[in-house]
Amino acid sequence: MENQASKPFKRRAIRTVWNEQEEEWYFSVVDVVGVLTESENLYPYQSVSVIF
């Protein structure tokens, strides 16, 4: 089961998900980049496609 939450960081919310089976937190990359770049416009980061 996964639990979703927002973690405040520098007055901004970073979306997170806890995976109980793997016992790991997952963080929204878009939210982290927004905090680190102090950007208000996150659209350019959301529109980038990444293929692994």
ROVOLUM-32603 format. One record per residue (C-alpha): residue number from 1; x, y, z. Coordinates in Angstrom, 2 decimals, always signed. Example, Ala and Ser with C-alpha at 12.3 -4.5 7.8 and 13.67 -1.06 7.14 Angstrom:
+-----+---------+---------+---------+
!   k !      c1 !      c2 !      c3 !
+-----+---------+---------+---------+
!   1 !  +12.30 !   -4.50 !   +7.80 !
!   2 !  +13.67 !   -1.06 !   +7.14 !
+-----+---------+---------+---------+
***
This chain:
+-----+---------+---------+---------+
!   k !      c1 !      c2 !      c3 !
+-----+---------+---------+---------+
!   1 !   +0.00 !   +0.00 !   +0.00 !
!   2 !   +1.23 !   +3.50 !   -0.79 !
!   3 !   +0.65 !   +6.62 !   +1.29 !
!   4 !   +0.74 !  +10.05 !   -0.29 !
!   5 !   +1.74 !  +13.22 !   +1.54 !
!   6 !   +3.19 !  +16.67 !   +1.02 !
!   7 !   +6.35 !  +17.64 !   +2.83 !
!   8 !   +6.93 !  +21.36 !   +3.42 !
!   9 !  +10.34 !  +22.67 !   +2.40 !
!  10 !  +11.19 !  +26.38 !   +2.26 !
!  11 !   +7.46 !  +27.19 !   +2.41 !
!  12 !   +6.76 !  +25.01 !   -0.64 !
!  13 !   +5.15 !  +21.58 !   -0.75 !
!  14 !   +7.02 !  +18.62 !   -2.20 !
!  15 !   +4.71 !  +15.75 !   -3.11 !
!  16 !   +5.78 !  +12.38 !   -1.73 !
!  17 !   +4.63 !   +8.79 !   -1.77 !
!  18 !   +5.62 !   +6.12 !   +0.76 !
!  19 !   +5.89 !   +2.59 !   -0.64 !
!  20 !   +5.40 !   +0.18 !   +2.26 !
!  21 !   +6.61 !   -2.91 !   +0.39 !
!  22 !   +9.95 !   -1.33 !   -0.57 !
!  23 !  +10.06 !   +0.87 !   +2.54 !
!  24 !  +11.10 !   +3.90 !   +0.47 !
!  25 !   +9.93 !   +7.46 !   -0.03 !
!  26 !   +9.42 !   +8.75 !   -3.57 !
!  27 !   +9.58 !  +12.50 !   -4.22 !
!  28 !   +8.16 !  +14.54 !   -7.10 !
!  29 !  +11.15 !  +15.58 !   -9.23 !
!  30 !   +9.21 !  +18.57 !  -10.56 !
!  31 !   +8.57 !  +19.84 !   -7.02 !
!  32 !  +12.22 !  +19.34 !   -5.97 !
!  33 !  +13.52 !  +21.16 !   -9.07 !
!  34 !  +11.07 !  +23.98 !   -8.41 !
!  35 !  +12.36 !  +24.42 !   -4.86 !
!  36 !  +16.03 !  +24.20 !   -5.84 !
!  37 !  +15.66 !  +26.70 !   -8.70 !
!  38 !  +13.22 !  +28.89 !   -6.74 !
!  39 !  +10.98 !  +28.79 !   -9.80 !
!  40 !   +7.30 !  +29.69 !   -9.69 !
!  41 !   +6.68 !  +28.41 !  -13.23 !
!  42 !   +7.14 !  +24.64 !  -13.19 !
!  43 !   +5.52 !  +24.03 !  -16.58 !
!  44 !   +8.82 !  +23.77 !  -18.54 !
!  45 !  +10.01 !  +21.01 !  -16.19 !
!  46 !   +6.74 !  +19.10 !  -16.47 !
!  47 !   +6.72 !  +19.07 !  -20.27 !
!  48 !  +10.12 !  +17.35 !  -20.64 !
!  49 !   +9.88 !  +13.70 !  -21.66 !
!  50 !  +12.46 !  +11.36 !  -20.22 !
!  51 !  +12.93 !   +7.85 !  -21.57 !
!  52 !  +14.76 !   +5.25 !  -19.49 !
+-----+---------+---------+---------+
***
